[in-house]
Amino acid sequence: MAPSGRGLWPLALREDLRRAIAAEGVRKIEIWTARYGVAAADWPVEPVDPFFNVNTPDDAAQAQAIAARLEARRPDFQPSKDA
């Protein structure tokens, strides 16, 4: 399993996750995912970590720098207006 609960979870499981946390007191992702099974996958972290997490202003600045770097490499890239 990916560290710290990093992973791709089907949205159909969101209510079960909410119930596990709120009603059952589950606090370890490994306990919750054991109900469904997991598969490990390696994700390349270059040119950018697909699981880059933004929690602080410094993280946001780093994310903006990553986006600028990627845009420079692909001038035809148009970010989503919904983002």
Z-matrix of the N, CA and C atoms (Angstrom, degrees):
N
C 1 1.454
C 2 1.511 1 109.72
N 3 1.296 2 115.98 1 148.19
C 4 1.458 3 121.30 2 178.25
C 5 1.526 4 109.59 3 -66.34
N 6 1.309 5 117.52 4 148.91
C 7 1.467 6 119.54 5 -179.43
C 8 1.522 7 112.02 6 -65.71
N 9 1.307 8 116.21 7 149.01
C 10 1.465 9 123.84 8 173.55
C 11 1.519 10 114.12 9 58.13
N 12 1.313 11 117.69 10 30.60
C 13 1.457 12 119.35 11 176.80
C 14 1.509 13 113.88 12 74.70
N 15 1.307 14 117.21 13 10.72
C 16 1.459 15 118.48 14 176.24
C 17 1.508 16 108.13 15 -65.94
N 18 1.281 17 115.51 16 131.53
C 19 1.439 18 118.71 17 179.43
C 20 1.507 19 111.20 18 172.94
N 21 1.287 20 114.62 19 -179.95
C 22 1.456 21 121.90 20 177.24
C 23 1.514 22 106.85 21 -112.49
N 24 1.319 23 115.88 22 116.98
C 25 1.462 24 120.75 23 -177.45
C 26 1.518 25 108.42 24 -116.39
N 27 1.322 26 118.52 25 135.86
C 28 1.463 27 120.14 26 176.78
C 29 1.534 28 110.87 27 -60.93
N 30 1.315 29 116.33 28 137.05
C 31 1.466 30 119.95 29 178.38
C 32 1.520 31 112.14 30 -60.34
N 33 1.310 32 116.96 31 -25.12
C 34 1.464 33 120.47 32 178.84
C 35 1.528 34 111.79 33 -61.11
N 36 1.336 35 117.90 34 -18.41
C 37 1.467 36 121.15 35 -178.83
C 38 1.532 37 113.00 36 -91.50
N 39 1.318 38 118.15 37 -2.28
C 40 1.469 39 119.55 38 -173.27
C 41 1.521 40 113.92 39 -60.38
N 42 1.329 41 117.31 40 -39.24
C 43 1.469 42 118.84 41 179.98
C 44 1.525 43 110.90 42 -69.66
N 45 1.331 44 117.07 43 -35.61
C 46 1.457 45 119.57 44 176.54
C 47 1.521 46 110.44 45 -65.89
N 48 1.327 47 117.08 46 -40.22
C 49 1.459 48 120.04 47 176.98
C 50 1.527 49 110.68 48 -63.44
N 51 1.320 50 116.58 49 -44.14
C 52 1.478 51 120.97 50 178.24
C 53 1.525 52 110.55 51 -58.76
N 54 1.338 53 116.52 52 -45.60
C 55 1.470 54 121.62 53 179.47
C 56 1.535 55 111.05 54 -63.92
N 57 1.338 56 115.78 55 -42.85
C 58 1.468 57 119.62 56 -179.95
C 59 1.524 58 110.98 57 -60.24
N 60 1.312 59 116.82 58 -40.94
C 61 1.472 60 120.59 59 -179.68
C 62 1.525 61 111.06 60 -73.83
N 63 1.346 62 116.01 61 -52.20
C 64 1.467 63 120.42 62 -172.31
C 65 1.527 64 113.82 63 -76.07
N 66 1.315 65 117.56 64 -44.29
C 67 1.467 66 120.07 65 -173.94
C 68 1.525 67 113.40 66 -95.19
N 69 1.337 68 116.11 67 -33.09
C 70 1.459 69 118.96 68 -175.20
C 71 1.525 70 112.90 69 -100.10
N 72 1.317 71 117.16 70 -12.64
C 73 1.459 72 119.92 71 179.45
C 74 1.518 73 114.80 72 74.66
N 75 1.331 74 117.35 73 18.40
C 76 1.469 75 120.53 74 178.74
C 77 1.523 76 108.53 75 -65.42
N 78 1.328 77 116.96 76 130.32
C 79 1.460 78 121.84 77 -179.09
C 80 1.527 79 112.87 78 -125.26
N 81 1.311 80 117.05 79 -5.80
C 82 1.471 81 120.29 80 179.75
C 83 1.528 82 108.91 81 -113.53
N 84 1.322 83 115.53 82 124.22
C 85 1.455 84 119.93 83 -178.61
C 86 1.523 85 111.50 84 -58.36
N 87 1.338 86 116.53 85 -32.49
C 88 1.465 87 120.10 86 -179.07
C 89 1.527 88 112.07 87 -63.08
N 90 1.321 89 116.85 88 -33.56
C 91 1.467 90 120.78 89 178.83
C 92 1.526 91 109.72 90 -68.62
N 93 1.319 92 116.63 91 -44.38
C 94 1.457 93 120.43 92 -179.22
C 95 1.527 94 111.56 93 -67.58
N 96 1.328 95 117.43 94 -45.70
C 97 1.463 96 119.92 95 -177.37
C 98 1.521 97 112.34 96 -69.28
N 99 1.319 98 118.31 97 -22.71
C 100 1.471 99 120.47 98 178.86
C 101 1.528 100 111.04 99 -61.26
N 102 1.310 101 117.55 100 -23.32
C 103 1.456 102 121.49 101 178.28
C 104 1.529 103 111.92 102 -67.09
N 105 1.309 104 115.66 103 -26.39
C 106 1.461 105 120.54 104 -172.15
C 107 1.521 106 113.58 105 -115.68
N 108 1.308 107 116.89 106 -16.48
C 109 1.456 108 120.31 107 -173.04
C 110 1.523 109 109.66 108 83.82
N 111 1.278 110 115.25 109 154.86
C 112 1.462 111 120.42 110 179.67
C 113 1.520 112 109.30 111 -136.37
N 114 1.281 113 115.14 112 159.87
C 115 1.461 114 121.85 113 173.72
C 116 1.520 115 107.03 114 -132.38
N 117 1.295 116 115.61 115 133.59
C 118 1.466 117 120.30 116 179.14
C 119 1.521 118 109.08 117 -85.52
N 120 1.302 119 115.34 118 144.75
C 121 1.463 120 121.44 119 176.57
C 122 1.514 121 108.45 120 -142.44
N 123 1.302 122 115.69 121 139.79
C 124 1.460 123 119.97 122 175.72
C 125 1.524 124 108.21 123 -89.18
N 126 1.336 125 114.66 124 132.95
C 127 1.458 126 120.79 125 178.83
C 128 1.515 127 108.25 126 -116.72
N 129 1.317 128 117.12 127 128.06
C 130 1.465 129 117.92 128 176.35
C 131 1.529 130 109.68 129 -65.98
N 132 1.301 131 116.61 130 141.98
C 133 1.465 132 121.07 131 179.92
C 134 1.531 133 111.72 132 -103.20
N 135 1.312 134 116.38 133 4.89
C 136 1.454 135 121.16 134 175.22
C 137 1.524 136 108.65 135 -121.35
N 138 1.274 137 120.18 136 136.84
C 139 1.455 138 126.68 137 11.65
C 140 1.528 139 113.80 138 -80.11
N 141 1.359 140 116.69 139 -10.70
C 142 1.461 141 119.44 140 178.10
C 143 1.526 142 108.81 141 -151.92
N 144 1.321 143 115.91 142 142.85
C 145 1.458 144 121.67 143 177.37
C 146 1.531 145 108.39 144 -68.49
N 147 1.336 146 118.41 145 117.07
C 148 1.461 147 119.60 146 -178.26
C 149 1.525 148 113.23 147 -66.36
N 150 1.324 149 117.14 148 -13.24
C 151 1.461 150 121.31 149 179.20
C 152 1.530 151 111.93 150 -110.11
N 153 1.319 152 116.75 151 21.94
C 154 1.463 153 120.14 152 177.71
C 155 1.517 154 108.55 153 -56.14
N 156 1.320 155 115.71 154 129.23
C 157 1.456 156 122.05 155 -173.35
C 158 1.525 157 109.78 156 -109.88
N 159 1.310 158 116.71 157 128.38
C 160 1.460 159 122.18 158 -179.41
C 161 1.523 160 108.80 159 -105.43
N 162 1.343 161 115.67 160 112.30
C 163 1.462 162 121.25 161 -179.49
C 164 1.520 163 113.06 162 -125.65
N 165 1.309 164 117.44 163 -19.60
C 166 1.466 165 121.00 164 -174.32
C 167 1.522 166 109.63 165 -130.39
N 168 1.319 167 117.18 166 165.26
C 169 1.472 168 119.32 167 174.40
C 170 1.534 169 112.31 168 -57.32
N 171 1.327 170 117.56 169 -36.93
C 172 1.466 171 119.82 170 177.45
C 173 1.534 172 110.64 171 -64.20
N 174 1.334 173 116.93 172 -40.25
C 175 1.461 174 120.47 173 176.48
C 176 1.529 175 110.19 174 -62.01
N 177 1.320 176 116.84 175 -42.35
C 178 1.469 177 120.88 176 179.77
C 179 1.521 178 110.53 177 -62.28
N 180 1.323 179 116.53 178 -41.64
C 181 1.465 180 120.08 179 177.87
C 182 1.524 181 110.52 180 -63.28
N 183 1.320 182 116.35 181 -40.62
C 184 1.462 183 120.17 182 178.31
C 185 1.527 184 110.13 183 -65.35
N 186 1.324 185 118.04 184 -40.53
C 187 1.467 186 121.73 185 178.47
C 188 1.528 187 110.29 186 -62.57
N 189 1.333 188 117.23 187 -41.00
C 190 1.461 189 120.28 188 177.83
C 191 1.525 190 110.91 189 -64.35
N 192 1.326 191 117.04 190 -38.84
C 193 1.465 192 120.80 191 178.33
C 194 1.535 193 110.25 192 -65.56
N 195 1.320 194 117.04 193 -40.11
C 196 1.466 195 120.90 194 177.43
C 197 1.521 196 109.82 195 -62.72
N 198 1.320 197 116.80 196 -46.07
C 199 1.466 198 120.85 197 -179.71
C 200 1.525 199 110.60 198 -61.40
N 201 1.324 200 117.72 199 -42.41
C 202 1.468 201 121.04 200 178.82
C 203 1.526 202 110.79 201 -63.21
N 204 1.336 203 115.69 202 -40.74
C 205 1.463 204 119.53 203 179.22
C 206 1.529 205 110.65 204 -63.89
N 207 1.321 206 117.17 205 -42.64
C 208 1.456 207 120.85 206 179.30
C 209 1.524 208 111.88 207 -67.30
N 210 1.324 209 117.04 208 -39.20
C 211 1.464 210 120.55 209 177.46
C 212 1.520 211 111.01 210 -63.15
N 213 1.325 212 116.69 211 -38.09
C 214 1.459 213 120.46 212 179.59
C 215 1.528 214 110.61 213 -65.13
N 216 1.314 215 116.98 214 -32.25
C 217 1.466 216 121.14 215 179.72
C 218 1.519 217 111.59 216 -78.02
N 219 1.330 218 116.94 217 -24.60
C 220 1.470 219 121.66 218 -179.02
C 221 1.512 220 109.34 219 -132.29
N 222 1.322 221 117.60 220 83.25
C 223 1.469 222 119.76 221 -176.88
C 224 1.525 223 113.63 222 -60.69
N 225 1.339 224 118.12 223 -21.79
C 226 1.457 225 121.35 224 178.82
C 227 1.518 226 112.94 225 -81.22
N 228 1.353 227 118.01 226 -6.91
C 229 1.462 228 122.65 227 -177.84
C 230 1.512 229 110.41 228 -68.49
N 231 1.336 230 115.82 229 130.49
C 232 1.452 231 121.96 230 176.50
C 233 1.520 232 108.42 231 -122.64
N 234 1.345 233 117.86 232 111.21
C 235 1.470 234 118.49 233 178.77
C 236 1.507 235 111.87 234 -63.07
N 237 1.319 236 115.70 235 153.34
C 238 1.451 237 121.55 236 179.03
C 239 1.524 238 110.43 237 -62.50
N 240 1.312 239 116.17 238 139.35
C 241 1.467 240 120.49 239 176.83
C 242 1.517 241 111.44 240 -72.75
N 243 1.350 242 117.23 241 -16.68
C 244 1.460 243 122.26 242 -179.72
C 245 1.513 244 112.75 243 -81.74
N 246 1.327 245 117.60 244 -12.87
C 247 1.465 246 121.25 245 -174.83
C 248 1.497 247 111.22 246 -73.02
